[in-house]
Each structure stands twice: as C-alpha cells, then as structure tokens.
C-alpha cells in the first residue's frame, strides 16, 4: 500500500463511530442492515467516517454516485440553483424544466420525458403508462392488461413492485398484491415469447440485474426481446436505473446490443449523487397517453432536480465517463477472475460493475464486506454469498487496484 493510501485508511482515533451507530439504531426502523460505519464526509471515491478514518467506496450508492462524491461541476450547479429557485410543483412551469427534458430526451433519442424522483416512482410510472397505452392504443379490454417481468428482478419496493418479486424478504408479509404480472426466466427468449397473449401490453426487464448480483443475460437476449416485442405489438421497458448512465461502459446497458427500448426507466445517477431524480423517457406515441390529472408528483421535475439532472446529461454527453468505465473493465475483470479458485467461485463483469460469488468456505458475503470494512474498503453483499462492486466512475486505477488487493487478501485467508 502506498504511503498516501496508508494515511487515507489510518486507524480510527476515537469511539465516536460506534457511539453514532448505537444512537442511530435506537430511533430507526430496522429496514436496513448497514455496515457499522458512520460517514461524515466524502469526495471522489473516498468517504471519511466520524472518527476520521477513510474508506474506499466500491458501492457508489448502488450506482447513484457514478460521478463520485461531491463532483465539483454538479455541486456548483446545485449551489447556483439553490440561490434561485428550488420548488414550484408542476402547477407552474419553471425556467430549468425545458432544458432538462430536452437534454435528457436527446440523450435517449426520445421525444418526451416524464420526470419523477425515485427509481421506484419511475417504475410505477412505466407500469401505468404501459397499461394505459395497452387500453387506449392497442385495444386491450379494460382491466385485463398483462406485463411480463423476469425472475430474479429488482425494480423497487412499492407494494405493486414487490408483488412481482421472487425475493421473499421483499415480498413476504406485504400482500395482497396487484394482479397483471407474468414472470418468466431471465434470459429465456422462448419463455418470453410463449408468455405473450393478446392481453400483453409490455415487457419490463433490467438489461443487467443489479440487485440479483450483476446478472448479465446471454448475448443476443436484449436484441431478441426487442424483436419479439416489436413483432407482437408489445412495449419494451428497460429498467436502466442501476445499469444506465455510464456504469457499463456505454450510456445505457441496452447500447451493448444496439437496442433501443420503447421506454427508458432512469434514476439513481441521474441525480448526480446530490438529489433524487428519476424519469421515464419515451416517444409521444407512448408517453402521450397521459393527460393532465392522470399522473404526477409534487417534487418531480423540480428546479433543483432539473438543474442537477441537466448537468449530469452534460457530463455524459462528453463520453468521458462511459470511456472510463470501459477502460477499467479490463482491469476489474482480470483481477477478479484471478481470484476464482482462491476464495471466489464466480464473477460477472460489465464495465465498472461486478458481481463476485464468494466461496462459502470463506464466509458469507456480509462477512467478507465486514472484513473489507476493517481494511478501509466499503462494498455490499446481496443474496447471501455475493458481493457487488460498483466503484464511482472517477476512481483512479491505483485506488481500484488497492481495493481489489484488499478483496484478494480477505477471500484468500
């Protein structure tokens, strides 16, 4: 480890961190099981806890921090807007709205943008739009619309969305659920095609399943989904909330197969790590089915969100972040594949994003993440034995190598 990295990850000086963890747990509903670290400051790919110890961030807020912590261009845009106007509601038009929607629409190659706040809101919006399109454009009988989803999906945690999840933690105890969803195996085009009926209005899938452990579908799957849905007059909605906006080395994960869905469902990185911003982006023949009063959000498309979101699109328009993720993919892949057979039983890499399956003999994913935390690296487990790596796209090669050194040491003990 270099001297600078040693200094960055020095031993904690006091017990403030432990005290703050205890204080937080005392008055908080336990819907999360966070690692016992209390972050007080962050910049770039590094976070600092309340005791002054620094940690390399290999999670990036589940891809919400693709541009790193406190990116100066994004922070400047937010500061400037804070002095002008922060909220009007959609009852009025504000001067940042047209700029954001035009830029995001152009980035996606689509005509219309419907801004919301969170990823789950954007997914709910896409569901409503697909159903309404089915009734008004395709002519599906009222209240009979079906949307096909994939096994292993994660699209959010609202009641409707968890109703078509097969994750027992997300689903159990929250029924009854909204009908109208049909689940098929992820990556199986034959099953997808067989599931389509005259009542099918849409297919909602993640081009890469992030929460599932960075599960990458077979080559040609996305092209197949596009071909089938186009032929059968069914909408294709791509949930790019985690996979999109540079994470995989392209602007969208669908770009790897030159596929353009009918609806892009976006979030996380669209807010630059500063504010919650999400959106559904589609052409007028799809999003145009919504009329005033049929869908909305008080904070959706607010001036602060639009100022930050437009700046995010400007950063992506340079292509620099996509290229950086693509360039670092080779390093990430090489280092992780070298760990297979040495505490790791499988890896999946696309851009600067990886799922790492830990050998059960080493421990659980949670235990590996706890050991990494002790070494100054923060990552997150999923589904018991898998950890996800999603560093900020601004991470340096040296820092990435150092973080992977820590992982190699932990899993090879």
C-alpha positions as CSV (number, residue, x, y, z in Angstrom):
1,X,0.0,0.0,0.0
2,X,1.3,3.4,-0.9
3,X,2.0,6.0,1.9
4,X,-0.9,8.1,0.8
5,X,-3.3,5.2,0.9
6,X,-1.9,4.2,4.3
7,X,-2.7,7.7,5.6
8,X,-6.1,7.7,4.0
9,X,-7.2,4.5,5.8
10,X,-5.5,5.1,9.1
11,X,-6.8,3.5,12.3
12,X,-9.7,5.3,13.9
13,X,-8.8,7.8,16.7
14,X,-11.9,7.7,18.9
15,X,-15.0,5.6,19.5
16,X,-17.4,8.2,18.0
17,X,-18.3,5.9,15.1
18,X,-19.5,3.1,17.5
19,X,-21.5,5.6,19.6
20,X,-23.2,7.1,16.5
21,X,-24.1,3.6,15.2
22,X,-25.8,2.8,18.5
23,X,-27.6,6.2,18.6
24,X,-28.9,5.7,15.0
25,X,-30.2,2.2,15.7
26,X,-32.1,3.3,18.8
27,X,-34.6,5.5,16.9
28,X,-34.6,4.0,13.4
29,X,-36.9,1.3,11.9
30,X,-34.6,-1.6,11.0
31,X,-35.4,-1.9,7.3
32,X,-31.7,-1.9,6.5
33,X,-28.8,-3.7,8.0
34,X,-25.9,-1.3,7.3
35,X,-22.3,-1.9,7.9
36,X,-21.3,-0.2,11.3
37,X,-19.6,2.8,9.8
38,X,-20.9,6.4,10.1
39,X,-19.9,8.5,7.2
40,X,-19.4,12.2,7.7
41,X,-17.6,13.4,4.6
42,X,-16.9,12.1,1.1
43,X,-15.1,13.3,-2.0
44,X,-14.4,11.4,-5.3
45,X,-14.2,7.7,-4.5
46,X,-13.3,8.2,-0.8
47,X,-15.5,8.5,2.3
48,X,-14.5,9.6,5.8
49,X,-16.2,8.5,9.0
50,X,-16.8,10.5,12.1
51,X,-13.6,9.2,13.6
52,X,-11.6,10.5,10.6
53,X,-10.9,7.1,9.1
54,X,-11.1,7.0,5.3
55,X,-12.7,4.3,3.2
56,X,-12.6,3.5,-0.5
57,X,-16.2,3.4,-1.8
58,X,-16.7,0.4,-4.0
59,X,-20.5,0.7,-4.0
60,X,-21.2,4.2,-5.2
61,X,-24.7,4.3,-3.7
62,X,-25.9,1.4,-5.8
63,X,-24.8,3.4,-8.9
64,X,-26.3,6.7,-7.7
65,X,-22.8,8.1,-7.3
66,X,-21.4,7.2,-10.8
67,X,-19.7,10.6,-10.8
68,X,-18.3,10.2,-7.4
69,X,-19.0,12.1,-4.2
70,X,-19.3,15.9,-4.4
71,X,-18.4,16.2,-8.1
72,X,-17.4,19.9,-8.3
73,X,-19.4,20.6,-11.5
74,X,-22.5,19.0,-10.0
75,X,-22.1,20.7,-6.7
76,X,-21.6,24.1,-8.4
77,X,-24.8,23.6,-10.4
78,X,-26.7,22.8,-7.2
79,X,-25.3,25.7,-5.3
80,X,-26.2,28.1,-8.1
81,X,-29.8,26.8,-8.3
82,X,-30.3,26.9,-4.6
83,X,-29.9,30.7,-4.7
84,X,-32.5,31.0,-7.4
85,X,-35.4,28.6,-7.1
86,X,-35.9,25.1,-5.6
87,X,-39.6,24.1,-5.9
88,X,-42.7,25.3,-7.8
89,X,-44.6,22.0,-8.1
90,X,-45.8,21.1,-11.6
91,X,-48.6,23.6,-11.1
92,X,-46.3,26.1,-12.8
93,X,-43.5,26.0,-15.4
94,X,-40.0,26.9,-14.2
95,X,-37.0,28.0,-16.2
96,X,-34.9,24.9,-15.8
97,X,-37.6,22.4,-16.9
98,X,-37.4,22.7,-20.7
99,X,-33.6,22.5,-20.6
100,X,-33.5,19.2,-18.6
101,X,-36.3,17.5,-20.6
102,X,-34.7,18.4,-23.9
103,X,-31.3,17.3,-23.0
104,X,-32.4,14.0,-21.5
105,X,-34.7,13.3,-24.4
106,X,-31.9,13.9,-26.8
107,X,-29.5,11.7,-24.8
108,X,-32.1,8.9,-25.1
109,X,-33.1,9.7,-28.6
110,X,-36.8,10.0,-27.5
111,X,-39.4,12.7,-27.8
112,X,-40.8,13.1,-24.3
113,X,-39.6,12.9,-20.7
114,X,-41.6,12.5,-17.6
115,X,-39.5,13.4,-14.5
116,X,-40.1,11.8,-11.2
117,X,-38.0,11.4,-8.0
118,X,-37.1,7.9,-7.1
119,X,-36.4,4.8,-9.1
120,X,-39.4,3.0,-7.8
121,X,-41.6,6.0,-8.8
122,X,-40.2,5.8,-12.3
123,X,-41.0,2.1,-12.5
124,X,-44.5,2.7,-11.2
125,X,-44.9,5.4,-13.9
126,X,-43.7,3.0,-16.6
127,X,-46.3,0.4,-15.4
128,X,-49.1,2.9,-15.6
129,X,-48.0,4.2,-19.0
130,X,-47.8,0.7,-20.4
131,X,-51.2,-0.2,-19.1
132,X,-52.8,3.0,-20.4
133,X,-51.1,2.5,-23.8
134,X,-52.5,-1.0,-23.9
135,X,-56.0,0.1,-23.3
136,X,-56.0,3.2,-25.5
137,X,-53.7,2.3,-28.3
138,X,-53.5,-1.5,-28.5
139,X,-57.1,-2.0,-27.6
140,X,-56.7,-4.5,-24.7
141,X,-60.0,-4.9,-22.8
142,X,-60.3,-2.8,-19.7
143,X,-58.6,-4.1,-16.5
144,X,-57.0,-7.1,-18.3
145,X,-53.5,-5.8,-19.2
146,X,-50.6,-8.0,-18.5
147,X,-46.9,-7.1,-18.1
148,X,-44.2,-9.7,-18.4
149,X,-41.3,-9.5,-15.9
150,X,-38.2,-11.6,-15.3
151,X,-37.4,-13.9,-12.4
152,X,-34.8,-12.5,-10.1
153,X,-35.9,-9.0,-10.8
154,X,-35.5,-6.0,-8.6
155,X,-37.4,-2.9,-9.6
156,X,-38.1,-1.2,-6.2
157,X,-40.0,-1.8,-3.0
158,X,-43.5,-0.4,-3.5
159,X,-46.4,-2.7,-2.9
160,X,-47.1,-3.2,-6.6
161,X,-43.4,-3.9,-7.4
162,X,-42.7,-6.3,-4.7
163,X,-45.8,-8.2,-5.8
164,X,-43.9,-9.5,-8.8
165,X,-40.6,-10.0,-7.0
166,X,-39.5,-13.6,-6.1
167,X,-37.3,-12.3,-3.2
168,X,-39.0,-13.5,-0.1
169,X,-37.5,-10.7,2.0
170,X,-39.0,-8.1,-0.3
171,X,-42.4,-9.8,-0.8
172,X,-43.4,-11.8,2.3
173,X,-45.9,-10.1,4.6
174,X,-46.9,-7.3,2.2
175,X,-49.8,-8.9,0.3
176,X,-52.4,-8.9,-1.2
177,X,-50.6,-7.9,-4.4
178,X,-51.6,-6.1,-7.7
179,X,-52.5,-8.6,-10.4
180,X,-51.5,-8.4,-14.0
181,X,-47.8,-9.5,-14.0
182,X,-46.4,-12.7,-15.6
183,X,-42.9,-13.9,-14.6
184,X,-40.6,-15.7,-17.0
185,X,-37.0,-16.9,-16.5
186,X,-34.4,-14.1,-17.1
187,X,-32.5,-14.6,-20.3
188,X,-35.0,-17.1,-21.8
189,X,-36.4,-15.8,-25.1
190,X,-38.5,-18.9,-25.7
191,X,-40.3,-18.5,-22.4
192,X,-40.8,-14.8,-23.0
193,X,-42.4,-15.3,-26.4
194,X,-44.6,-18.1,-25.1
195,X,-45.9,-15.9,-22.3
196,X,-47.2,-13.2,-24.7
197,X,-51.0,-13.2,-25.1
198,X,-53.5,-10.7,-26.7
199,X,-53.6,-9.0,-23.2
200,X,-49.8,-8.4,-23.0
201,X,-49.0,-4.7,-23.1
202,X,-45.4,-4.6,-22.0
203,X,-42.2,-6.4,-21.0
204,X,-40.3,-4.8,-18.1
205,X,-36.7,-6.1,-17.6
206,X,-33.3,-5.0,-16.3
207,X,-30.7,-5.3,-19.1
208,X,-28.5,-6.4,-16.3
209,X,-29.9,-7.5,-12.9
210,X,-28.1,-5.4,-10.4
211,X,-29.6,-6.4,-7.0
212,X,-29.6,-10.0,-8.3
213,X,-25.8,-9.9,-8.2
214,X,-24.9,-8.2,-11.5
215,X,-26.5,-11.0,-13.6
216,X,-25.7,-10.5,-17.3
217,X,-28.1,-12.1,-19.8
218,X,-26.9,-14.3,-22.7
219,X,-25.6,-12.5,-25.8
220,X,-28.5,-11.6,-28.1
221,X,-31.1,-11.6,-25.3
222,X,-31.8,-7.9,-25.5
223,X,-32.0,-7.9,-29.3
224,X,-34.4,-10.9,-29.0
225,X,-36.6,-9.0,-26.5
226,X,-36.7,-6.0,-28.9
227,X,-37.5,-8.2,-31.9
228,X,-40.3,-10.1,-30.1
229,X,-41.9,-7.1,-28.6
230,X,-41.9,-5.2,-31.8
231,X,-43.4,-8.1,-33.8
232,X,-46.1,-8.7,-31.2
233,X,-47.0,-5.0,-30.7
234,X,-45.8,-5.0,-27.0
235,X,-43.9,-2.2,-25.3
236,X,-40.3,-2.9,-24.1
237,X,-39.4,-1.0,-21.0
238,X,-35.8,-1.2,-19.9
239,X,-35.1,-0.5,-16.3
240,X,-31.7,1.2,-16.6
241,X,-31.9,2.7,-13.1
242,X,-28.7,0.9,-11.9
243,X,-27.2,-0.2,-15.2
244,X,-27.6,3.0,-17.1
245,X,-25.8,6.4,-17.4
246,X,-22.3,5.2,-17.9
247,X,-22.0,2.3,-15.4
248,X,-21.4,-0.5,-18.0
249,X,-19.1,1.5,-20.3
250,X,-21.9,2.7,-22.5
251,X,-24.5,5.3,-21.9
252,X,-27.1,2.6,-21.5
253,X,-26.7,-1.1,-21.0
254,X,-29.0,-1.7,-23.9
255,X,-26.4,0.0,-26.1
256,X,-24.2,-3.1,-25.9
257,X,-26.6,-4.8,-28.2
258,X,-27.6,-1.7,-30.2
259,X,-31.1,-2.0,-28.8
260,X,-33.5,1.0,-28.2
261,X,-36.4,0.1,-25.9
262,X,-39.8,1.9,-26.1
263,X,-39.3,3.2,-22.6
264,X,-36.1,4.0,-20.7
265,X,-36.7,3.9,-16.9
266,X,-33.9,6.0,-15.3
267,X,-32.9,7.1,-11.8
268,X,-30.0,6.9,-9.3
269,X,-27.1,8.5,-11.2
270,X,-29.5,10.9,-12.9
271,X,-29.4,12.9,-9.6
272,X,-25.6,13.1,-9.6
273,X,-25.5,11.8,-6.0
274,X,-27.0,15.1,-4.8
275,X,-30.8,14.9,-5.2
276,X,-33.3,12.1,-6.1
277,X,-34.1,12.4,-9.8
278,X,-35.7,9.8,-11.9
279,X,-37.5,9.8,-15.3
280,X,-39.4,7.7,-17.9
281,X,-38.3,8.6,-21.4
282,X,-40.3,7.5,-24.5
283,X,-41.8,8.8,-27.7
284,X,-45.0,10.7,-27.9
285,X,-47.0,7.7,-29.1
286,X,-46.3,6.1,-25.7
287,X,-45.9,8.8,-23.1
288,X,-48.6,10.9,-24.9
289,X,-51.3,8.7,-23.5
290,X,-51.1,10.5,-20.2
291,X,-53.4,13.5,-19.8
292,X,-53.4,16.2,-17.0
293,X,-54.5,14.8,-13.7
294,X,-53.7,11.2,-14.5
295,X,-50.2,11.0,-13.1
296,X,-48.0,13.4,-11.2
297,X,-45.6,14.2,-8.4
298,X,-45.1,17.4,-6.3
299,X,-41.4,17.2,-6.4
300,X,-41.0,15.5,-9.8
301,X,-39.0,17.8,-12.2
302,X,-38.4,20.5,-9.6
303,X,-35.9,23.3,-10.4
304,X,-33.1,21.9,-8.3
305,X,-33.5,18.4,-9.7
306,X,-33.6,19.7,-13.3
307,X,-30.5,21.9,-12.8
308,X,-28.6,18.9,-11.4
309,X,-30.1,16.4,-13.9
310,X,-29.3,18.7,-16.9
311,X,-25.7,18.9,-15.7
312,X,-25.5,15.1,-15.4
313,X,-26.6,14.8,-19.0
314,X,-23.9,17.4,-20.0
315,X,-21.3,15.2,-18.3
316,X,-22.5,12.1,-20.0
317,X,-22.6,13.9,-23.4
318,X,-18.8,14.2,-23.2
319,X,-18.5,10.4,-23.3
320,X,-15.6,10.6,-20.7
321,X,-17.4,8.6,-18.0
322,X,-18.5,5.9,-20.3
323,X,-15.0,5.5,-21.7
324,X,-13.5,5.4,-18.2
325,X,-15.8,2.5,-17.2
326,X,-15.0,0.7,-20.4
327,X,-11.2,1.2,-19.9
328,X,-11.3,0.0,-16.3
329,X,-13.4,-3.1,-17.2
330,X,-10.3,-5.0,-18.3
331,X,-8.5,-4.3,-15.0
332,X,-11.5,-5.2,-12.9
333,X,-12.2,-8.4,-14.9
334,X,-8.5,-9.5,-14.8
335,X,-8.1,-9.0,-11.1
336,X,-11.4,-10.7,-10.2
337,X,-11.0,-13.7,-12.5
338,X,-7.6,-14.3,-10.9
339,X,-9.4,-14.8,-7.6
340,X,-11.6,-17.6,-8.9
341,X,-10.5,-20.7,-7.1
342,X,-8.9,-18.6,-4.4
343,X,-11.9,-17.8,-2.3
344,X,-14.2,-16.8,-5.2
345,X,-16.3,-19.3,-7.2
346,X,-17.6,-17.0,-9.9
347,X,-17.5,-13.4,-11.2
348,X,-19.6,-11.3,-13.7
349,X,-18.2,-8.0,-15.0
350,X,-19.7,-5.4,-17.3
351,X,-18.0,-2.0,-17.4
352,X,-17.1,-0.9,-13.9
353,X,-19.7,-3.2,-12.3
354,X,-19.2,-6.7,-11.0
355,X,-20.9,-9.5,-9.1
356,X,-18.5,-11.7,-7.0
357,X,-19.7,-15.0,-5.7
358,X,-17.8,-15.9,-2.5
359,X,-16.8,-19.4,-1.7
360,X,-19.0,-20.5,1.3
361,X,-15.8,-21.9,2.9
362,X,-14.6,-18.3,3.2
363,X,-17.8,-16.9,4.7
364,X,-20.9,-15.1,3.7
365,X,-21.0,-12.0,1.6
366,X,-21.8,-10.0,4.7
367,X,-18.7,-11.3,6.5
368,X,-16.5,-10.5,3.5
369,X,-17.9,-7.0,3.4
370,X,-17.2,-6.6,7.2
371,X,-13.6,-7.8,6.7
372,X,-13.2,-5.3,3.8
373,X,-14.6,-2.5,6.0
374,X,-11.9,-3.2,8.6
375,X,-9.3,-2.8,5.8
376,X,-10.8,0.5,4.6
377,X,-13.0,-0.7,1.8
378,X,-16.8,-0.5,1.6
379,X,-18.9,-2.9,-0.5
380,X,-22.3,-4.5,-0.2
381,X,-23.5,-8.1,-0.2
382,X,-26.6,-9.5,-1.8
383,X,-28.3,-12.8,-1.8
384,X,-26.1,-14.3,0.9
385,X,-22.9,-15.3,-0.9
386,X,-22.5,-12.5,-3.4
387,X,-20.9,-9.1,-3.2
388,X,-21.4,-6.3,-5.6
389,X,-18.7,-3.9,-6.7
390,X,-19.7,-0.6,-8.4
391,X,-17.0,2.0,-7.8
392,X,-17.6,5.6,-8.8
393,X,-16.5,6.1,-12.4
394,X,-14.0,8.6,-11.3
395,X,-11.9,6.1,-9.3
396,X,-8.3,6.0,-10.1
397,X,-6.6,2.9,-11.4
398,X,-4.3,2.9,-8.4
399,X,-7.2,3.1,-5.9
400,X,-9.1,0.4,-7.7
401,X,-6.1,-1.9,-7.7
402,X,-5.6,-1.2,-4.0
403,X,-9.2,-2.0,-3.2
404,X,-9.0,-5.2,-5.2
405,X,-5.8,-6.1,-3.3
406,X,-7.8,-5.9,-0.1
407,X,-10.5,-8.2,-1.5
408,X,-7.9,-10.7,-2.7
409,X,-6.4,-10.8,0.8
410,X,-9.7,-11.2,2.5
411,X,-11.0,-14.1,0.4
412,X,-7.7,-16.0,0.3
413,X,-7.2,-16.2,4.0
